[in-house]
Amino acid sequence: DQVKSAGDTTQATTEKETKKTILFFGNSLTAGYGLDDPAYAFPSLIQKRIDSLKLPYEVINAGVSGETSSGGNSRVDWILKQPVDIFILELGANDGLRGIPFEETAKNLQSIIDKVKAKNKDVKIILAGMLVPPNMGPDYSKAFKELFPELAKKNATPFIPFILEGVAGEEKLNQGDGIHPTEEGHRMVMENVWNVLKDNL
């Protein structure tokens, strides 16, 4: 009886288990802030591309608007209660806009990476790089820019150099606040992410 019921359960869950999980852990950029529909946010666009290529992955959007690296570090334990195969870390922009010391951001991001690895040593982590506006001052801007490639190198993780490449500063690709991408902007962000993600699927 036990064997039979175990077999039945296995059959029912096999389809679910064959799909691996890609989790986007980020802020308003990941969440799709300001868009008419979250389906226009880049994680949903990644899911559409994955589906069109018939790849066995399910995308989870764990983006929270306004999230800082500190907030992410507090929240990540709860997020990791579900199985994750690929973890894409997109945090730090709000730290930069608030002028939080870059050492603090680096420490929080490292802590998130450590927690993800502790939960599943086989998980693939991809780090998204970010820049801050020049009005934050040249020294801070430079240090902030460098913390992401340094973290990626230290942890041997694939790296998206600047997730808003080709989008930041382009008026027609951003909403009225000049910070959050439009639908068209999200399509470009998706390509920036896909360029790195596709080699890790």
Salt bridges, closest charged atoms under 4 A:
GLU58 OE1 - LYS16 NZ 2.96
GLU67 OE2 - ARG75 NE 2.43
ASP77 OD2 - LYS115 NZ 3.52
ASP122 OD1 - LYS121 NZ 3.60
GLU146 OE2 - LYS142 NZ 2.99
ASP177 OD2 - HIS180 ND1 2.52
GLU191 OE2 - ARG49 NH2 2.77
